Amino acid sequence: MSGATNEERLSQILSRCMAQMLADLGVVAVKLERVRQPRRPGEITAAFSPLFNDQLSGSFTLLGPTELFSRLHPLPTTVTPRDLDDWACEMVNQAVGRFRNRLAAYGTKVTFGVPLTAFGEPTMISGGLASNGSPILFAVDDMLLEGWLELEIAPAFRLAESASVEIEAALQEGSIVLF
């Protein structure tokens, strides 16, 4: 990651977190590099969470076909629209939780807000996201999962060159408690 900008390095860390989350969900996901598959027709689900500290602010958005979120749900045969809403938020929580843990190892603490979801027909990505870099793309079968990291970074912010210490979690990352 040496020579990359802070934003590129943060995106690379988040990409690894997303890949690990998908692997832990038992999905064979292929990371795509700047390759843009057309979105499939059908309903799209977007889940997002704000993030901030004293030198960073922005959001993380996870976007994909509603069918993909349904397939990834732990109980796919009994999923309801409300379940999908909760599951999309949980996937964002899992991705940003891993990201927060990795950033802590770099000496950077970040706070994330409560995730929210939106459903609808495919639309163009808003100007803010599309103009702020490239998405983190994963192909799952014939579907595309997009992660968008939108950041405003203070000029003084510097991400450490390497992680100093790995933080141990109380539970295994990605643990899900269904009740």
Steps between C-alpha positions, in 0.01 A plus 500: 500500500803726510469800270120487501294791627325482836167453322637219280649324802175532697309359202745208472455418869121514464519279190684231697237529777218453248676200342542335841137568590379341175731200550369457855147500356606206281488695176738458210549867415736622231659841559472711188753774425341795325292265289145615480233238444162638401248484782241230461141609465299473818481655842815642657576515872732762643613505862723772637664624817658837577854506638700767675779603732678833541682463165272278290135519408289327242307180450517141386229373265438139401294469182376197309203310365241425765521140377866489609422622852225237515743228390756606762242504783568226761143368460439558125188284472303701757617853423246785507549858378556612860760223543681628191502851642654371824743274315629776273565712811673203666728454199598867523558457875723199437703676231547823697567309824789319335616829347488673839708217654763524223521878531547471877807288429631798298434733794189653340169488684185549297137514611223365282134597514196276491457346153194580291364336186321600184337288230404588147550451133853534362612859480819679423734548793465848641756755388662504844588131496583469132734799502679387815694208360430146399280250677628182660348237273433132560334261255287235668376262233346733241428777751705803597551623857636853524663665800535878485726680747435872490748702705597852589850487645667784690833603343684410822373138506764233448427128520794314656711306250427171672280354770665514841289246690205286405205556734337179620122494489286355779315290239624373167447768236181445311331312781126522462258455786147432380219532751 
